[in-house]
Amino acid sequence: MSRRRYVARGVPGGYRIWDNAGRRWWGDHYELCPDDLLTELNGAARPDRITALLRRYRSLKR
């Protein structure tokens, strides 16, 4: 099994997405683990689906 490019890492107050290839943080800080977003980023990576998931997780922060 190959290494996943994007992984969720626990940080104080929630989760952040780490990009293994770019070796940097990707996206926002999330209070809940963004499992659906990680699956999409590591899978098909459809831009419309990623945008919808980002909006969903952003709305959960409010």
N, C-alpha and C positions, 0 to 999 in steps of 0.2 A: 504494500500500500504506500502510495506516495505521500509526502508531507503536504499538509494543507497550506495554502497561501495565506488565508485569513483565519485568525483564531481570536476568540474572546479571552481577554485577560482581566482578572479581578483587580480593581483599583479601589482605593478608599471611596466609598459612596456608590459603587456600582461596577460597571464594566466598560472597557474600551476595546476597540478592534485593532489588533496588531497585524500589520502586513509583513509577513516573513520575507518576501522577495525584496520589498523596498526598505525593510528594516526601519519602519516608522509607524506611528499611530495613524489610523484611517478613520475618518468620521468623527462623530460627537461622543460625548460621555453618555452612557445609557444606565438607567437605574435597574432595569430588568435585562437579563441576558438575551441578546437579539439572535436567537437560534435560527429563525426563518431567514433573516438577512444574511447570516453566515452561510447557510445552505445555498442561497442564491448566488452569493459572491464566489463561492468555491465550485459552483455547478455551472449552470447555463449562463449566468451573468447578463440577463436581459435588462437593459437600461430602464425600461418602463416598469418592470417589477421591482427593481432596486429602488427607484424613485418612490413608488407607492409604499414600500416597506419603510423607507427613511421617514416619510411623512407620518406613517402610523406610529413609529417609535418616538418621533418628536412630539406628537400629540399626547403620548403617555407621560411625558415629562411635565406637562402643564397641569 
